[in-house]
Amino acid sequence: MLVLEGQERSGGGLQTDFSILPGGRHDHCATVLPLAAASPFFRAIGLTERLSWVHSPAALAHPFDDGSAVLLWQDLERTAGELGADRGRYRALFQPLLERGDALLATLLTPAPGAICFPGFSVPWSALFHFAREGTRSAARLCQQFQTEQARALLAGLAAHSTLPLERVPSAAFALVLALCAHLVGWPLLRGGTVQLTARLIDELAAWGGRLSSGCGVYRLTELPPARAVLLDLVPKNALALVGQRWPRRYRQQLARFRHGPGVFKIDWLLRGEIPWRATACALAATVHLGGTAEEIAAAERAVVNGRIPERPFVILVQPSQFDHSRAMPGVAVAWGYCHVPNGWQGDATEVIERQVERFAPGFRSRILARRAWSPLELEQKNPNLVGGDLAAGWPTLGQLLTRPSWWPWPPYRTPDPALFFCSASTPPGGGVHGLCGYWAARWVDRWLQRLDRVDRLKSM
């Protein structure tokens, strides 16, 4: 098994860099890894136990203008207790999902939930039906079930991770999955940075006899050594450029219609001391959602999809050194934040992002020692799969969620060329650090190779 990595360093978004100034380390993309901690694949190969996880007391904080905040805890009852009159509603929403939560998550992270499940799990039908009833709707409708602003804002912020307008189906599903992960495993970090996961995956590859070659960009299939099967960790746009006319026109047209969602504008900060939150409870969570009310979050995400930058964007902020002290020297903190922007946007969102942070943490700007901004196109230059800054390798609309990157052939890891397979996040279950796009692709490659072996044996008889 040979893995060819186009960049000098492997890992894509799973990289950790020294900060802009000496004193801290920043994760390039992913920092908070709930799907990795809950991944049935990482658990099956023993990877989860070999990593050093860091848990903040609360998974998530969501502050408001009055100085209060609502917290998402791993404990269901403690979270429900934050929501006042909506305590019972929140419990009724998530308790059925958590009764067989591990099996439900494993089922959802398959190419055909309910028809296929990860080995070792059976389909939890009652939980799956409950998820289908609540998740196959818009986040706006889900939020309407709740009376308190705390509950509505908490769920709206979770749903906004989808990059979909909150009025669009199935944005509610993202809120349910992220909250489910929080209640199952929390939203942990890796001690020393996300690069630790990359290093362990490379070790796993070597343990199975695989070989990794970095800095080996491939621009034509003819540049590859002979192989019985080739797996493409590419989004459709880049796969089309590589494969050219080898695929039939009908399939190429399907891939060309594949849509990418909004991009992100990200800022890495090096700070003098911790962030001065008005709501002190925000210091209990590694992840903080800065968006105000549910209506404000919905308006911000709607503006992005309509090609505009909101004056008050929904900002996802992470403060890792608050809990993992190996990431910064004493007296210095590292943090990053991003907001969604139109795909490929070429402007500068530094001002609106920092103004939104300052809104909930007065004095934040005075603590900035250095910053490094990443525009959507800079993110794509560093990792060509992040087309226009799209972190999810494809917009997770209902039509693209289960049929990505195309509706034919099925399963979507296959291509019309029987020796070529997709294994990127443009295949189910989509974006996120869970390893399951590659896992499911490898399962179908294994079936293909077994079929070739049977044919060879028959020929030799």
PLY file of the C-alpha trace (Angstrom):
ply
format ascii 1.0
element vertex 461
property float x
property float y
property float z
element edge 460
property int vertex1
property int vertex2
end_header
0.00 0.00 0.00
1.46 3.32 -1.11
0.08 6.71 0.00
1.18 9.70 -2.07
0.85 13.06 -0.31
1.09 16.16 -2.46
2.19 18.44 0.39
5.50 18.28 2.21
3.59 17.58 5.44
0.79 15.07 5.70
-2.52 15.59 7.42
-4.33 18.27 5.42
-6.17 20.28 8.07
-4.79 18.08 10.86
-1.61 20.11 11.30
-0.21 22.13 14.17
2.13 25.05 13.52
4.27 27.30 15.66
2.49 30.58 16.24
3.05 33.89 14.51
5.40 34.87 17.31
7.30 32.55 19.66
5.16 31.37 22.51
2.38 29.22 21.16
1.22 26.59 18.68
-1.87 26.82 16.45
-3.87 24.05 14.81
-4.27 24.84 11.14
-7.92 23.76 10.87
-9.48 21.24 13.23
-8.88 21.60 16.98
-11.99 20.31 18.71
-12.58 16.68 17.72
-15.90 15.23 18.94
-16.37 13.04 15.87
-12.83 11.69 16.19
-13.39 10.79 19.84
-16.67 9.07 18.95
-15.55 7.50 15.66
-16.31 3.76 15.59
-13.43 3.31 13.13
-10.83 4.97 15.37
-12.13 2.92 18.28
-12.02 -0.33 16.30
-8.30 0.08 15.50
-7.47 1.15 19.07
-6.49 4.65 18.01
-8.77 6.45 20.45
-7.03 4.88 23.44
-3.56 5.77 22.14
-4.29 9.50 22.02
-4.03 11.96 24.90
-7.37 13.75 25.10
-8.01 17.04 26.89
-11.57 17.83 27.97
-12.76 21.27 28.95
-15.35 21.16 31.79
-18.12 22.13 29.34
-18.20 21.19 25.66
-19.51 24.54 24.48
-20.42 28.01 25.73
-22.83 30.41 24.06
-22.80 33.93 25.59
-25.43 36.67 25.36
-25.29 40.45 25.49
-26.54 40.60 29.08
-23.43 38.82 30.38
-25.07 35.41 30.75
-24.20 32.24 28.85
-25.72 28.84 28.22
-23.39 25.82 28.46
-23.53 22.46 26.70
-22.32 19.82 29.16
-21.56 16.17 28.58
-24.18 15.38 31.21
-27.67 15.57 29.67
-29.44 16.59 32.86
-26.95 19.33 33.61
-27.45 20.77 30.13
-31.22 20.54 30.43
-30.96 22.36 33.74
-29.45 25.36 31.92
-32.62 25.77 29.86
-35.27 26.63 32.44
-38.74 26.10 30.99
-37.27 24.05 28.13
-35.65 21.50 30.40
-38.23 18.81 29.66
-38.28 19.52 25.93
-34.51 19.23 25.65
-34.52 15.98 27.62
-37.32 14.57 25.43
-35.35 15.49 22.30
-32.07 13.84 23.27
-32.90 11.06 25.72
-34.19 8.69 22.97
-31.04 9.36 20.94
-28.74 8.60 23.87
-30.30 5.29 24.89
-28.19 3.64 22.18
-26.14 6.65 21.27
-22.96 4.86 20.14
-24.91 2.58 17.81
-26.96 5.49 16.47
-23.87 7.54 15.66
-22.24 4.52 13.97
-25.40 4.08 11.89
-25.53 7.73 10.88
-21.89 7.63 9.78
-22.56 5.09 7.03
-23.25 5.52 3.32
-26.85 4.27 3.82
-28.09 4.72 7.42
-30.42 1.87 8.35
-29.28 -0.33 5.45
-25.62 -0.55 6.48
-24.05 -0.27 9.91
-20.50 -0.33 11.18
-19.40 -3.86 12.13
-20.14 -4.66 15.76
-23.21 -2.44 15.90
-26.82 -3.22 15.13
-29.16 -0.54 13.82
-30.98 1.12 16.77
-34.27 1.43 14.95
-36.24 3.38 17.55
-33.44 5.95 17.96
-33.00 6.14 14.19
-36.71 6.82 13.66
-36.62 9.52 16.35
-33.57 11.10 14.68
-35.25 10.96 11.27
-38.38 12.66 12.63
-36.46 15.47 14.34
-33.42 15.77 12.07
-34.98 15.79 8.62
-36.27 19.30 9.08
-34.82 22.76 9.23
-33.08 24.08 12.32
-35.54 26.99 12.27
-38.44 24.57 12.79
-36.51 22.66 15.45
-35.86 25.87 17.37
-39.54 26.81 17.23
-40.28 23.92 19.60
-38.45 25.74 22.40
-39.58 28.72 24.46
-36.34 30.05 25.92
-33.78 32.07 24.02
-31.06 29.95 25.62
-32.33 26.72 24.03
-33.05 28.28 20.65
-29.65 29.98 20.43
-27.80 26.85 21.57
-29.44 24.72 18.87
-29.12 27.42 16.20
-25.38 27.71 16.83
-24.93 23.95 16.57
-26.91 23.85 13.33
-24.89 26.72 11.85
-21.86 24.41 11.65
-23.61 22.93 8.61
-23.11 26.17 6.59
-26.72 25.74 5.45
-29.31 28.47 5.95
-31.14 27.53 9.15
-34.40 27.57 7.22
-33.14 24.75 5.00
-33.47 20.98 5.49
-31.56 19.11 6.97
-29.79 21.74 9.09
-31.46 20.33 12.23
-29.57 17.06 11.77
-26.25 18.82 12.36
-27.46 20.26 15.65
-28.58 16.81 16.78
-25.34 15.07 15.79
-23.07 17.66 17.42
-25.10 17.68 20.64
-25.22 13.87 20.60
-21.40 13.78 20.37
-21.17 16.25 23.26
-23.33 14.05 25.48
-21.53 10.86 24.44
-17.85 11.87 24.49
-17.66 15.65 24.98
-15.86 17.98 22.58
-12.22 17.19 23.39
-8.87 18.45 22.12
-5.63 16.53 21.65
-2.78 17.37 23.98
-0.04 19.07 21.99
-2.20 19.74 18.95
-4.22 17.96 16.30
-1.02 16.90 14.57
-0.89 14.10 17.17
-3.76 12.38 15.34
-1.90 12.66 12.03
1.19 11.09 13.61
-0.78 8.16 15.03
-2.50 7.53 11.69
0.88 7.46 9.94
2.09 4.96 12.56
-1.01 2.84 11.89
-0.30 2.86 8.17
3.27 1.70 8.77
2.10 -1.03 11.15
0.00 -2.51 8.32
2.93 -2.44 5.91
1.95 0.77 4.16
4.33 3.45 2.96
3.84 7.21 2.89
5.61 9.46 0.40
5.20 13.22 1.02
5.78 16.02 -1.44
4.64 13.83 -4.32
2.10 15.84 -6.27
0.30 13.81 -8.93
-1.19 15.67 -11.90
-1.92 12.82 -14.33
-2.89 9.22 -13.70
0.00 8.13 -15.90
2.37 9.45 -13.22
1.19 6.76 -10.80
3.02 3.44 -10.43
1.10 0.30 -11.51
-1.67 -0.58 -9.05
-4.71 -2.83 -8.91
-6.78 -0.06 -7.30
-6.31 3.68 -6.87
-8.11 5.69 -4.17
-8.54 9.41 -4.83
-8.56 11.63 -1.75
-9.79 14.47 -3.93
-12.87 16.64 -4.32
-14.64 16.19 -7.69
-13.11 19.33 -9.23
-9.57 18.07 -8.63
-10.41 14.50 -9.56
-11.74 15.66 -12.93
-8.50 17.55 -13.56
-6.51 14.41 -12.76
-8.54 11.77 -14.57
-9.52 13.76 -17.65
-11.44 11.85 -20.34
-10.96 8.44 -18.73
-14.45 8.70 -17.20
-17.54 8.76 -19.45
-19.14 12.11 -20.22
-22.29 11.42 -18.19
-20.27 10.83 -15.03
-18.04 13.84 -15.63
-21.14 16.00 -15.94
-22.41 14.74 -12.58
-19.12 15.59 -10.91
-19.03 19.00 -12.57
-22.42 19.80 -10.98
-21.10 19.06 -7.48
-21.57 22.18 -5.34
-19.26 23.61 -2.72
-20.67 25.49 0.24
-19.59 28.74 1.89
-15.97 29.20 2.76
-14.47 30.38 6.01
-12.29 33.32 7.00
-10.09 32.24 9.92
-7.86 34.21 12.29
-5.18 32.75 14.56
-4.43 34.93 17.58
-1.58 35.06 20.05
-2.85 36.83 23.18
-1.44 38.35 26.33
-3.37 36.34 28.90
-6.75 34.69 28.48
-9.80 36.15 26.74
-11.66 38.57 29.09
-15.16 37.14 28.73
-18.03 39.20 30.11
-19.80 35.91 30.82
-17.16 34.23 32.97
-18.72 30.81 32.29
-17.16 30.99 28.81
-13.82 30.19 30.43
-15.18 26.68 31.11
-15.44 25.66 27.43
-12.83 25.21 24.73
-15.40 26.17 22.08
-17.45 29.36 22.23
-20.24 30.29 19.81
-20.49 34.05 19.24
-23.76 34.79 17.55
-26.26 36.18 20.02
-29.85 35.09 19.46
-31.11 32.34 17.18
-32.63 34.94 14.89
-29.31 36.76 14.63
-27.46 33.54 13.79
-30.04 32.66 11.14
-29.75 36.12 9.58
-25.95 35.90 9.47
-25.91 32.50 7.77
-28.64 33.58 5.34
-26.56 36.63 4.34
-23.52 34.46 3.57
-25.52 32.15 1.30
-26.84 35.25 -0.46
-23.27 36.41 -1.14
-22.92 39.02 1.61
-20.82 39.41 4.76
-22.99 40.14 7.80
-22.07 42.98 10.11
-22.46 40.55 13.01
-21.23 37.18 11.72
-21.65 33.91 13.55
-18.15 33.26 14.90
-16.88 29.90 16.12
-14.02 30.58 18.55
-11.67 28.03 20.13
-9.38 28.72 23.10
-7.24 25.55 23.37
-4.44 26.80 25.62
-7.01 27.48 28.35
-7.05 23.70 28.92
-3.94 22.36 27.17
-1.06 24.32 28.64
1.45 22.63 26.31
0.22 24.90 23.52
1.48 28.19 24.98
4.14 29.56 27.33
2.99 31.04 30.67
1.22 34.36 30.34
0.42 33.79 26.66
-2.69 32.24 25.12
-3.50 30.93 21.66
-6.97 31.16 20.16
-8.58 31.09 16.77
-11.93 32.08 15.35
-13.66 31.90 12.02
-16.87 32.96 10.34
-18.55 31.73 7.19
-18.11 33.80 4.04
-19.24 33.30 0.43
-17.25 30.62 -1.35
-13.99 32.05 -2.71
-14.60 35.46 -1.11
-11.58 37.74 -1.49
-12.28 40.35 1.20
-10.93 40.79 4.73
-13.24 39.78 7.62
-10.73 40.60 10.37
-12.61 43.68 11.53
-16.08 42.10 11.74
-14.77 38.96 13.47
-12.77 40.85 16.10
-15.64 43.25 16.67
-17.92 40.29 17.33
-15.41 38.84 19.83
-15.04 42.25 21.50
-18.83 42.41 21.86
-18.75 39.44 24.25
-15.22 39.95 25.61
-14.56 43.72 26.11
-10.84 44.39 26.02
-10.07 41.43 23.75
-8.34 43.54 21.12
-5.99 45.12 23.62
-4.66 41.64 24.41
-3.73 40.70 20.83
0.02 40.27 20.47
-0.12 38.96 16.90
-2.61 37.60 14.40
-2.52 35.52 11.24
-5.57 35.68 8.95
-6.49 32.96 6.46
-8.74 33.92 3.57
-10.75 31.23 1.72
-8.31 31.25 -1.19
-5.29 30.99 1.12
-6.88 27.94 2.74
-7.40 26.42 -0.71
-3.80 27.16 -1.69
-2.59 25.27 1.36
-5.03 22.40 0.78
-6.58 22.21 -2.74
-9.49 20.12 -1.43
-10.77 23.20 0.45
-12.29 24.68 -2.70
-13.14 28.32 -2.06
-12.51 27.76 1.66
-15.18 25.04 1.94
-14.05 22.95 4.94
-16.63 20.21 4.34
-15.51 19.27 0.79
-19.01 19.89 -0.52
-22.18 21.65 0.58
-24.21 19.24 2.78
-27.58 19.90 1.18
-30.13 17.10 1.35
-29.40 16.18 -2.26
-25.64 16.02 -1.68
-25.58 14.52 1.80
-26.10 10.87 0.86
-25.30 10.92 -2.87
-22.03 12.81 -2.74
-20.15 13.09 -5.07
-22.73 11.63 -7.52
-25.92 9.57 -7.53
-24.45 7.00 -9.95
-22.71 4.62 -9.63
-23.53 3.38 -6.14
-21.89 3.12 -3.67
-20.50 6.61 -4.23
-16.92 5.52 -3.57
-16.98 3.68 -6.90
-16.46 5.34 -10.27
-17.19 4.05 -13.79
-13.56 2.93 -13.93
-13.56 -0.18 -11.71
-9.99 0.46 -10.56
-10.60 4.07 -9.47
-12.31 4.97 -6.18
-13.14 8.14 -4.27
-12.18 8.27 -0.57
-12.31 12.00 0.24
-14.76 13.93 2.42
-16.77 14.46 -0.78
-18.16 10.96 -0.12
-20.49 9.88 2.73
-20.59 10.56 5.61
-18.95 13.84 4.59
-16.79 16.38 6.35
-15.44 15.94 9.85
-12.53 14.18 11.51
-13.79 10.59 11.77
-11.87 8.57 9.17
-15.02 6.92 7.85
-14.93 8.18 4.26
-11.65 6.35 3.82
-12.85 3.35 5.82
-15.95 2.77 3.69
-14.00 3.35 0.48
-11.45 0.75 1.60
-14.26 -1.74 2.27
-15.42 -1.46 -1.35
-11.87 -1.63 -2.66
-11.43 -4.86 -0.68
-14.55 -6.31 -2.32
-13.22 -5.34 -5.74
-9.84 -6.97 -5.09
-11.50 -10.15 -3.81
-13.53 -10.28 -7.02
-10.35 -9.92 -9.09
-8.73 -12.73 -7.12
-11.70 -15.04 -7.77
-11.53 -14.27 -11.49
-7.79 -14.98 -11.54
-8.32 -18.30 -9.76
-11.02 -19.33 -12.24
-8.75 -18.42 -15.15
-5.96 -20.54 -13.75
-8.16 -23.63 -13.36
0 1
1 2
2 3
3 4
4 5
5 6
6 7
7 8
8 9
9 10
10 11
11 12
12 13
13 14
14 15
15 16
16 17
17 18
18 19
19 20
20 21
21 22
22 23
23 24
24 25
25 26
26 27
27 28
28 29
29 30
30 31
31 32
32 33
33 34
34 35
35 36
36 37
37 38
38 39
39 40
40 41
41 42
42 43
43 44
44 45
45 46
46 47
47 48
48 49
49 50
50 51
51 52
52 53
53 54
54 55
55 56
56 57
57 58
58 59
59 60
60 61
61 62
62 63
63 64
64 65
65 66
66 67
67 68
68 69
69 70
70 71
71 72
72 73
73 74
74 75
75 76
76 77
77 78
78 79
79 80
80 81
81 82
82 83
83 84
84 85
85 86
86 87
87 88
88 89
89 90
90 91
91 92
92 93
93 94
94 95
95 96
96 97
97 98
98 99
99 100
100 101
101 102
102 103
103 104
104 105
105 106
106 107
107 108
108 109
109 110
110 111
111 112
112 113
113 114
114 115
115 116
116 117
117 118
118 119
119 120
120 121
121 122
122 123
123 124
124 125
125 126
126 127
127 128
128 129
129 130
130 131
131 132
132 133
133 134
134 135
135 136
136 137
137 138
138 139
139 140
140 141
141 142
142 143
143 144
144 145
145 146
146 147
147 148
148 149
149 150
150 151
151 152
152 153
153 154
154 155
155 156
156 157
157 158
158 159
159 160
160 161
161 162
162 163
163 164
164 165
165 166
166 167
167 168
168 169
169 170
170 171
171 172
172 173
173 174
174 175
175 176
176 177
177 178
178 179
179 180
180 181
181 182
182 183
183 184
184 185
185 186
186 187
187 188
188 189
189 190
190 191
191 192
192 193
193 194
194 195
195 196
196 197
197 198
198 199
199 200
200 201
201 202
202 203
203 204
204 205
205 206
206 207
207 208
208 209
209 210
210 211
211 212
212 213
213 214
214 215
215 216
216 217
217 218
218 219
219 220
220 221
221 222
222 223
223 224
224 225
225 226
226 227
227 228
228 229
229 230
230 231
231 232
232 233
233 234
234 235
235 236
236 237
237 238
238 239
239 240
240 241
241 242
242 243
243 244
244 245
245 246
246 247
247 248
248 249
249 250
250 251
251 252
252 253
253 254
254 255
255 256
256 257
257 258
258 259
259 260
260 261
261 262
262 263
263 264
264 265
265 266
266 267
267 268
268 269
269 270
270 271
271 272
272 273
273 274
274 275
275 276
276 277
277 278
278 279
279 280
280 281
281 282
282 283
283 284
284 285
285 286
286 287
287 288
288 289
289 290
290 291
291 292
292 293
293 294
294 295
295 296
296 297
297 298
298 299
299 300
300 301
301 302
302 303
303 304
304 305
305 306
306 307
307 308
308 309
309 310
310 311
311 312
312 313
313 314
314 315
315 316
316 317
317 318
318 319
319 320
320 321
321 322
322 323
323 324
324 325
325 326
326 327
327 328
328 329
329 330
330 331
331 332
332 333
333 334
334 335
335 336
336 337
337 338
338 339
339 340
340 341
341 342
342 343
343 344
344 345
345 346
346 347
347 348
348 349
349 350
350 351
351 352
352 353
353 354
354 355
355 356
356 357
357 358
358 359
359 360
360 361
361 362
362 363
363 364
364 365
365 366
366 367
367 368
368 369
369 370
370 371
371 372
372 373
373 374
374 375
375 376
376 377
377 378
378 379
379 380
380 381
381 382
382 383
383 384
384 385
385 386
386 387
387 388
388 389
389 390
390 391
391 392
392 393
393 394
394 395
395 396
396 397
397 398
398 399
399 400
400 401
401 402
402 403
403 404
404 405
405 406
406 407
407 408
408 409
409 410
410 411
411 412
412 413
413 414
414 415
415 416
416 417
417 418
418 419
419 420
420 421
421 422
422 423
423 424
424 425
425 426
426 427
427 428
428 429
429 430
430 431
431 432
432 433
433 434
434 435
435 436
436 437
437 438
438 439
439 440
440 441
441 442
442 443
443 444
444 445
445 446
446 447
447 448
448 449
449 450
450 451
451 452
452 453
453 454
454 455
455 456
456 457
457 458
458 459
459 460
